[in-house]
Amino acid sequence: MRVDAERNRGRIVEAAQAAFAGRGLDVPLEDVADLPAALKRIDDVAFPYELAQVRARMGVDTILAKILVIEAEWQPGRTTVVLVREPVGI
């Protein structure tokens, strides 16, 4: 992972941990990160970087098809998200 990506990830994880520790799992997304800024960074930085990697290694284009944003759940504790720390794909 790039240094700036690791630093940003660390900031988000720290903010989330502090919010969850203080108020439990019902903390709204706005209290953890600025969603519009995060989505803009995906469009401006993360996706172009990944697209360049795919083109260089596989010679094909790709698209950004899905972004998972969980704003709320009708039943607390119902959502499960699995995050993988190992490289997937490229």
FENCOR-V70691 format. One record per residue. N is the residue number from 1. RES is the residue in three letters. NEAR is the number of other C-alpha atoms within 10 Angstrom. Layout:
n->N res->RES near->NEAR
n->N res->RES near->NEAR
This chain:
n->1 res->MET near->8
n->2 res->ARG near->6
n->3 res->VAL near->8
n->4 res->ASP near->9
n->5 res->ALA near->12
n->6 res->GLU near->10
n->7 res->ARG near->12
n->8 res->ASN near->11
n->9 res->ARG near->12
n->10 res->GLY near->12
n->11 res->ARG near->14
n->12 res->ILE near->14
n->13 res->VAL near->14
n->14 res->GLU near->13
n->15 res->ALA near->15
n->16 res->ALA near->18
n->17 res->GLN near->14
n->18 res->ALA near->13
n->19 res->ALA near->18
n->20 res->PHE near->16
n->21 res->ALA near->11
n->22 res->GLY near->10
n->23 res->ARG near->9
n->24 res->GLY near->10
n->25 res->LEU near->13
n->26 res->ASP near->12
n->27 res->VAL near->16
n->28 res->PRO near->13
n->29 res->LEU near->15
n->30 res->GLU near->10
n->31 res->ASP near->12
n->32 res->VAL near->18
n->33 res->ALA near->15
n->34 res->ASP near->11
n->35 res->LEU near->13
n->36 res->PRO near->10
n->37 res->ALA near->10
n->38 res->ALA near->11
n->39 res->LEU near->14
n->40 res->LYS near->11
n->41 res->ARG near->12
n->42 res->ILE near->15
n->43 res->ASP near->13
n->44 res->ASP near->11
n->45 res->VAL near->12
n->46 res->ALA near->13
n->47 res->PHE near->15
n->48 res->PRO near->14
n->49 res->TYR near->12
n->50 res->GLU near->15
n->51 res->LEU near->16
n->52 res->ALA near->15
n->53 res->GLN near->15
n->54 res->VAL near->16
n->55 res->ARG near->12
n->56 res->ALA near->11
n->57 res->ARG near->10
n->58 res->MET near->10
n->59 res->GLY near->9
n->60 res->VAL near->11
n->61 res->ASP near->11
n->62 res->THR near->11
n->63 res->ILE near->9
n->64 res->LEU near->11
n->65 res->ALA near->5
n->66 res->LYS near->6
n->67 res->ILE near->8
n->68 res->LEU near->6
n->69 res->VAL near->9
n->70 res->ILE near->10
n->71 res->GLU near->9
n->72 res->ALA near->12
n->73 res->GLU near->10
n->74 res->TRP near->7
n->75 res->GLN near->7
n->76 res->PRO near->9
n->77 res->GLY near->9
n->78 res->ARG near->7
n->79 res->THR near->10
n->80 res->THR near->6
n->81 res->VAL near->7
n->82 res->VAL near->5
n->83 res->LEU near->6
n->84 res->VAL near->7
n->85 res->ARG near->7
n->86 res->GLU near->6
n->87 res->PRO near->7
n->88 res->VAL near->6
n->89 res->GLY near->5
n->90 res->ILE near->8
